[in-house]
C-alpha cells in the first residue's frame, strides 16, 4: 500500500481497483455520484415548479379560446375545466366539406 502508482495504472485502473490496490479513496466516483444526486434534485425541483405554471396556463387558454363557461379556479384532484370540450365542426359538416372538394375536383 505504500508504493506509488505509475502512469499506466493512473490511466487504466478504475476507481474501485485503485481503492483495492492502493487504498486510495475513489474521489472521482464520489464526486460523480454527488453530481448525479444534485442534478436529479435540481430537475425534480424545476419540473415541480413548472408543472403548476404550465397547468394554469393550459386552463387559461382553454377558458379564453375554447370554452369561456369554464370557471377560473385552482387545479384540484377533480378538474371539470379540462374535461369540457368545444366542437369546432360536426361530422355532417366534415362530410359536406369533403364532398364539395371531391365535386370541385371532378369538374
TORBABA-658965 format. One record per residue: residue number from 0; x, y, z negated of N, C-alpha, C in turn. Coordinates in steps of 0.2 Angstrom, whole numbers, m for minus. Atoms other than C-alpha are relative to their C-alpha. Last residue first. Example, Ala and Ser with C-alpha at 12.3 -4.5 7.8 and 13.67 -1.06 7.14 Angstrom:
2
{resi=1 npx=m4 npy=m6 npz=1 capx=68 capy=m5 capz=m36 cpx=m4 cpy=5 cpz=m3}
{resi=0 npx=4 npy=m6 npz=0 capx=62 capy=m22 capz=m39 cpx=4 cpy=6 cpz=0}
***
This chain:
107
{resi=106 npx=3 npy=m4 npz=m6 capx=m327 capy=96 capz=314 cpx=6 cpy=2 cpz=5}
{resi=105 npx=2 npy=4 npz=m6 capx=m321 capy=81 capz=304 cpx=m2 cpy=4 cpz=6}
{resi=104 npx=m6 npy=3 npz=m4 capx=m310 capy=91 capz=292 cpx=m2 cpy=m4 cpz=6}
{resi=103 npx=m4 npy=m6 npz=m3 capx=m324 capy=103 capz=287 cpx=5 cpy=m4 cpz=4}
{resi=102 npx=4 npy=m3 npz=m6 capx=m336 capy=88 capz=283 cpx=4 cpy=5 cpz=4}
{resi=101 npx=0 npy=5 npz=m5 capx=m322 capy=80 capz=272 cpx=m4 cpy=2 cpz=7}
{resi=100 npx=m7 npy=0 npz=m3 capx=m319 capy=96 capz=263 cpx=0 cpy=m6 cpz=5}
{resi=99 npx=m1 npy=m6 npz=m4 capx=m338 capy=99 capz=260 cpx=7 cpy=m1 cpz=4}
{resi=98 npx=4 npy=1 npz=m6 capx=m340 capy=81 capz=254 cpx=1 cpy=6 cpz=5}
{resi=97 npx=m4 npy=5 npz=m4 capx=m325 capy=83 capz=242 cpx=m4 cpy=m1 cpz=6}
{resi=96 npx=m6 npy=m3 npz=m3 capx=m333 capy=99 capz=235 cpx=4 cpy=m5 cpz=5}
{resi=95 npx=1 npy=m5 npz=m6 capx=m350 capy=91 capz=234 cpx=6 cpy=3 cpz=3}
{resi=94 npx=2 npy=4 npz=m6 capx=m344 capy=76 capz=225 cpx=m1 cpy=5 cpz=5}
{resi=93 npx=m6 npy=3 npz=m3 capx=m335 capy=87 capz=212 cpx=m1 cpy=m4 cpz=7}
{resi=92 npx=m4 npy=m5 npz=m3 capx=m350 capy=97 capz=209 cpx=6 cpy=m2 cpz=4}
{resi=91 npx=4 npy=m2 npz=m6 capx=m360 capy=81 capz=206 cpx=3 cpy=6 cpz=4}
{resi=90 npx=m1 npy=5 npz=m6 capx=m347 capy=75 capz=194 cpx=m3 cpy=2 cpz=6}
{resi=89 npx=3 npy=6 npz=1 capx=m348 capy=92 capz=184 cpx=2 cpy=m5 cpz=5}
{resi=88 npx=5 npy=2 npz=m5 capx=m336 capy=106 capz=183 cpx=m3 cpy=m7 cpz=m2}
{resi=87 npx=m1 npy=m5 npz=m6 capx=m327 capy=116 capz=170 cpx=m4 cpy=m2 cpz=6}
{resi=86 npx=m1 npy=3 npz=m7 capx=m333 capy=106 capz=155 cpx=0 cpy=5 cpz=5}
{resi=85 npx=4 npy=m4 npz=m4 capx=m329 capy=113 capz=138 cpx=1 cpy=m3 cpz=7}
{resi=84 npx=m3 npy=0 npz=m6 capx=m323 capy=102 capz=124 cpx=m5 cpy=5 cpz=4}
{resi=83 npx=5 npy=m4 npz=m5 capx=m325 capy=102 capz=106 cpx=3 cpy=1 cpz=6}
{resi=82 npx=4 npy=5 npz=m3 capx=m314 capy=89 capz=97 cpx=m5 cpy=3 cpz=5}
{resi=81 npx=m4 npy=3 npz=m5 capx=m300 capy=102 capz=93 cpx=m4 cpy=m5 cpz=4}
{resi=80 npx=m2 npy=m5 npz=m5 capx=m312 capy=113 capz=83 cpx=4 cpy=m3 cpz=6}
{resi=79 npx=5 npy=0 npz=m6 capx=m320 capy=99 capz=74 cpx=2 cpy=4 cpz=6}
{resi=78 npx=1 npy=m6 npz=m4 capx=m305 capy=97 capz=63 cpx=m4 cpy=m1 cpz=6}
{resi=77 npx=5 npy=1 npz=m5 capx=m305 capy=83 capz=50 cpx=m1 cpy=7 cpz=3}
{resi=76 npx=0 npy=7 npz=m2 capx=m290 capy=82 capz=39 cpx=m5 cpy=m1 cpz=6}
{resi=75 npx=1 npy=5 npz=5 capx=m289 capy=101 capz=39 cpx=1 cpy=m7 cpz=2}
{resi=74 npx=0 npy=7 npz=m2 capx=m282 capy=115 capz=50 cpx=m1 cpy=m5 cpz=m6}
{resi=73 npx=m7 npy=4 npz=1 capx=m286 capy=132 capz=43 cpx=m1 cpy=m7 cpz=2}
{resi=72 npx=m1 npy=2 npz=6 capx=m301 capy=141 capz=51 cpx=6 cpy=m4 cpz=m1}
{resi=71 npx=m7 npy=0 npz=2 capx=m306 capy=150 capz=66 cpx=0 cpy=m2 cpz=m7}
{resi=70 npx=m2 npy=m5 npz=5 capx=m324 capy=145 capz=71 cpx=8 cpy=m1 cpz=m1}
{resi=69 npx=m3 npy=3 npz=5 capx=m327 capy=136 capz=88 cpx=3 cpy=5 cpz=m6}
{resi=68 npx=4 npy=1 npz=6 capx=m340 capy=145 capz=97 cpx=3 cpy=m4 cpz=m5}
{resi=67 npx=0 npy=m6 npz=5 capx=m327 capy=153 capz=109 cpx=m5 cpy=m2 cpz=m6}
{resi=66 npx=6 npy=0 npz=4 capx=m324 capy=136 capz=118 cpx=0 cpy=5 cpz=m5}
{resi=65 npx=4 npy=6 npz=m2 capx=m311 capy=135 capz=132 cpx=m7 cpy=1 cpz=m4}
{resi=64 npx=1 npy=2 npz=m7 capx=m301 capy=151 capz=133 cpx=m5 cpy=m5 cpz=2}
{resi=63 npx=1 npy=m6 npz=m4 capx=m301 capy=160 capz=116 cpx=m2 cpy=m2 cpz=8}
{resi=62 npx=5 npy=m5 npz=1 capx=m305 capy=146 capz=105 cpx=m1 cpy=5 cpz=5}
{resi=61 npx=6 npy=3 npz=m1 capx=m294 capy=133 capz=113 cpx=m6 cpy=4 cpz=m1}
{resi=60 npx=1 npy=1 npz=m7 capx=m280 capy=145 capz=114 cpx=m7 cpy=m3 cpz=2}
{resi=59 npx=2 npy=m6 npz=m3 capx=m282 capy=149 capz=96 cpx=m1 cpy=0 cpz=7}
{resi=58 npx=7 npy=m2 npz=2 capx=m283 capy=131 capz=91 cpx=m2 cpy=7 cpz=2}
{resi=57 npx=4 npy=4 npz=m4 capx=m267 capy=127 capz=101 cpx=m7 cpy=2 cpz=m2}
{resi=56 npx=0 npy=m3 npz=m6 capx=m258 capy=142 capz=92 cpx=m5 cpy=m4 cpz=5}
{resi=55 npx=4 npy=m6 npz=1 capx=m263 capy=135 capz=75 cpx=0 cpy=4 cpz=7}
{resi=54 npx=7 npy=2 npz=1 capx=m256 capy=118 capz=80 cpx=m5 cpy=6 cpz=m1}
{resi=53 npx=2 npy=3 npz=m6 capx=m240 capy=125 capz=86 cpx=m7 cpy=m2 cpz=0}
{resi=52 npx=0 npy=m6 npz=m4 capx=m237 capy=136 capz=70 cpx=m3 cpy=m3 cpz=7}
{resi=51 npx=5 npy=m4 npz=2 capx=m241 capy=121 capz=59 cpx=m1 cpy=6 cpz=5}
{resi=50 npx=6 npy=4 npz=m1 capx=m230 capy=109 capz=69 cpx=m6 cpy=5 cpz=m2}
{resi=49 npx=2 npy=m1 npz=m7 capx=m215 capy=121 capz=70 cpx=m7 cpy=m3 cpz=1}
{resi=48 npx=2 npy=m7 npz=0 capx=m212 capy=122 capz=51 cpx=m3 cpy=1 cpz=7}
{resi=47 npx=6 npy=m1 npz=4 capx=m212 capy=103 capz=50 cpx=m2 cpy=7 cpz=0}
{resi=46 npx=6 npy=3 npz=m3 capx=m201 capy=101 capz=66 cpx=m6 cpy=1 cpz=m5}
{resi=45 npx=2 npy=m4 npz=m6 capx=m188 capy=113 capz=59 cpx=m7 cpy=m2 cpz=3}
{resi=44 npx=2 npy=m7 npz=2 capx=m187 capy=105 capz=42 cpx=m3 cpy=4 cpz=6}
{resi=43 npx=6 npy=1 npz=4 capx=m186 capy=87 capz=49 cpx=m3 cpy=7 cpz=m2}
{resi=42 npx=5 npy=1 npz=m5 capx=m173 capy=93 capz=61 cpx=m6 cpy=m1 cpz=m3}
{resi=41 npx=1 npy=m6 npz=m3 capx=m162 capy=101 capz=47 cpx=m6 cpy=m1 cpz=6}
{resi=40 npx=4 npy=m4 npz=5 capx=m164 capy=85 capz=36 cpx=m2 cpy=7 cpz=4}
{resi=39 npx=7 npy=3 npz=0 capx=m158 capy=74 capz=51 cpx=m5 cpy=4 cpz=m5}
{resi=38 npx=3 npy=m2 npz=m6 capx=m143 capy=86 capz=54 cpx=m8 cpy=m3 cpz=0}
{resi=37 npx=2 npy=m7 npz=0 capx=m139 capy=85 capz=36 cpx=m3 cpy=2 cpz=6}
{resi=36 npx=5 npy=m1 npz=5 capx=m139 capy=66 capz=35 cpx=m2 cpy=8 cpz=0}
{resi=35 npx=7 npy=3 npz=m2 capx=m130 capy=64 capz=51 cpx=m5 cpy=1 cpz=m5}
{resi=34 npx=2 npy=m3 npz=m5 capx=m116 capy=76 capz=46 cpx=m7 cpy=m2 cpz=3}
{resi=33 npx=3 npy=m6 npz=3 capx=m115 capy=68 capz=29 cpx=m2 cpy=4 cpz=6}
{resi=32 npx=6 npy=2 npz=3 capx=m112 capy=51 capz=38 cpx=m3 cpy=6 cpz=m3}
{resi=31 npx=5 npy=2 npz=m5 capx=m99 capy=58 capz=49 cpx=m7 cpy=m1 cpz=m3}
{resi=30 npx=2 npy=m6 npz=m3 capx=m90 capy=67 capz=35 cpx=m5 cpy=m2 cpz=5}
{resi=29 npx=4 npy=m4 npz=5 capx=m89 capy=51 capz=25 cpx=m3 cpy=6 cpz=3}
{resi=28 npx=6 npy=3 npz=1 capx=m83 capy=41 capz=40 cpx=m5 cpy=3 cpz=m5}
{resi=27 npx=4 npy=m1 npz=m6 capx=m70 capy=54 capz=44 cpx=m6 cpy=m4 cpz=0}
{resi=26 npx=4 npy=m7 npz=1 capx=m65 capy=54 capz=25 cpx=m4 cpy=1 cpz=7}
{resi=25 npx=2 npy=m2 npz=m7 capx=m61 capy=35 capz=26 cpx=m4 cpy=6 cpz=0}
{resi=24 npx=7 npy=m2 npz=m1 capx=m52 capy=35 capz=9 cpx=m2 cpy=1 cpz=7}
{resi=23 npx=2 npy=m7 npz=m1 capx=m35 capy=27 capz=11 cpx=m7 cpy=1 cpz=0}
{resi=22 npx=4 npy=m3 npz=5 capx=m31 capy=11 capz=3 cpx=m2 cpy=7 cpz=0}
{resi=21 npx=m4 npy=m6 npz=3 capx=m18 capy=7 capz=16 cpx=m3 cpy=3 cpz=m7}
{resi=20 npx=m8 npy=1 npz=0 capx=m23 capy=m10 capz=23 cpx=4 cpy=5 cpz=m4}
{resi=19 npx=m2 npy=7 npz=2 capx=m42 capy=m11 capz=18 cpx=8 cpy=m1 cpz=0}
{resi=18 npx=1 npy=0 npz=7 capx=m45 capy=8 capz=19 cpx=2 cpy=m7 cpz=m3}
{resi=17 npx=m5 npy=m4 npz=4 capx=m36 capy=9 capz=36 cpx=m1 cpy=0 cpz=m8}
{resi=16 npx=m7 npy=4 npz=0 capx=m46 capy=m6 capz=42 cpx=5 cpy=4 cpz=m3}
{resi=15 npx=1 npy=5 npz=4 capx=m63 capy=3 capz=37 cpx=7 cpy=m4 cpz=m1}
{resi=14 npx=0 npy=m3 npz=7 capx=m58 capy=19 capz=45 cpx=0 cpy=m5 cpz=m5}
{resi=13 npx=6 npy=m3 npz=2 capx=m54 capy=10 capz=62 cpx=0 cpy=3 cpz=m8}
{resi=12 npx=3 npy=3 npz=5 capx=m36 capy=7 capz=67 cpx=m7 cpy=4 cpz=m2}
{resi=11 npx=4 npy=6 npz=m1 capx=m31 capy=12 capz=84 cpx=m4 cpy=m3 cpz=m6}
{resi=10 npx=5 npy=0 npz=m6 capx=m24 capy=29 capz=84 cpx=m5 cpy=m5 cpz=0}
{resi=9 npx=4 npy=m6 npz=1 capx=m16 capy=30 capz=66 cpx=m5 cpy=1 cpz=6}
{resi=8 npx=5 npy=2 npz=5 capx=m10 capy=12 capz=68 cpx=m5 cpy=6 cpz=m1}
{resi=7 npx=5 npy=5 npz=m3 capx=m1 capy=16 capz=84 cpx=m6 cpy=m2 cpz=m5}
{resi=6 npx=4 npy=m4 npz=m5 capx=7 capy=32 capz=77 cpx=m5 cpy=m5 cpz=3}
{resi=5 npx=m3 npy=m3 npz=m5 capx=14 capy=23 capz=61 cpx=m5 cpy=3 cpz=5}
{resi=4 npx=3 npy=2 npz=m7 capx=5 capy=22 capz=45 cpx=4 cpy=3 cpz=6}
{resi=3 npx=4 npy=m5 npz=m4 capx=15 capy=25 capz=29 cpx=m2 cpy=m3 cpz=7}
{resi=2 npx=m3 npy=m2 npz=m7 capx=20 capy=11 capz=17 cpx=m4 cpy=5 cpz=4}
{resi=1 npx=m4 npy=m5 npz=1 capx=15 capy=11 capz=m2 cpx=3 cpy=3 cpz=7}
{resi=0 npx=4 npy=m6 npz=0 capx=0 capy=0 capz=0 cpx=4 cpy=6 cpz=0}
***
